[in-house]
Amino acid sequence: MKDKKIIAYKKEQTRKIAFNLRGLIAKAVMQEWSRLGERQKNKPTLEYIKIGNKRSDLYLALQASICICPGCHQTDGDMAYNALLKHWFCTQCVQGYRDFYHKNKAILDQGGFVGDFDEDFHGTFL
């Protein structure tokens, strides 16, 4: 997929349909995730691990989909694809990560310290 892909709906009706569909898919995935968690209780170790792996795969697939933003967990926003991370983020999170990068990069360039700043991660949003 292209590096800079943004899904933004112009028509309000289309926007509502898309956002509601994303929310329904996310809700269904989380219900299945919870159901698997209930099945996981009081199981032998090997079966417990297998169910845990299914739950993990399910959650990671939801995080990588366009249905939910991994930054803020919203389902009702225009989405932008980050090709390096292979995830969809809402445009508000993308802008926030960009602003955070520029602010902290300027401090670093002046010889300052910014603490827990992952330049590689935030740089993927430029």
N, C-alpha and C positions, 0 to 999 in steps of 0.2 A: 504494500500500500504506500502511497505517496507520503512524504515527510509531513507536509502541511495539509491536513484534511480537516475541514470544519463542517459539521452538520448543524445548520441553523434553519429553522422553519420561518417562512415569511407569513404564511396564512395562519391566523389564530386557531382555526378549526383543526388544521393539520398538526399544529403544535400541541394542542390539547390531546389529540388522539395518540400522537407519538409518546408524549410524556406519561399518559395513562397506561399505555401498553408497556413502557419501560417499568413503571411501578408495579404492574401486575406480574411481569416476568420476575422482577427482583423479589416480590413477595412470595411467589410460588417456589423459587429457588430456596429462599430462607425457610419456608415451611418444610421442604424436603430435607434441608440441612438439620432442622430441629427434630424431624421424625427419625432421621438416622442417628441423631444423638440419643434419643430415647431407646432405640434398638441396641445401641452400644452398651447400655448399662448391663452389668452382671454377665458379661460374655467372657469366654475364655480369651486369653491374651492374643492369640493369632487372629481370631475373629474380630476382637476389639480393634486391633491394628488395621485390619482390612476395611472395617467400617470407618475408622478414623481417616484413612487415606481417601476413601470416597468422599467424605465430608470436606476434606481439604481440597480435593480436585474441584468439587462443586463450587466452593467459595472462591477459589482462584479463578475459575472460569467466569464467575459473575464479576469479579474485580476487573478482569481483562475485557469485558464486554462493554458495549456502548450503553448498557442499561443503567449503570451506576458509576458515579465518579469515585475513584479510589481515594481522592483527597478529602472530599467533604461528604461523600455518600449520598449526594442528591441524585434524583432520577429526573428532575424537571428543569433541565438547563440545556442550552446549546452546548454541543460537545466538540472537542478538538482532539485529534489523534496525535499521540506522541510516538513516532515510529521507533525511536531508540529504546523506549521503555515498553513498547507494544501494548499500550493502554490508552483508553479514552479518558480525558479529563474535561470537566466543565470549563467553559471559557473564563469564568470568574477565578477558578483555581489556577488556570494557566497564567492569567494576568498577575495574580498574586505571586506565583513562583518567579515570574519574570522580574517583577518589581523587587522582590526579595533578593534575587541574584544581583541585579544592578546596584542596589543599596550596599550589600555586603561586599561585592567585588570592588566598589569604590573605596570602602574602608580598608580592604586588604591591600589595594594598590598604594594606599597612603602609608602602609606599614602598620596598620592597626590590627587588632585581634577581634574576631567575630564569634568565637566559640564554636558551636556545633553547626557549621556551615558546610554542606556537601556541594562543592562547586560543580562536580560532574553531574550530579542529579539535577540541580537547578539549571545548569547550562543546557540541558536537553530541551528546555522550553523556549529557547531563543529562536 
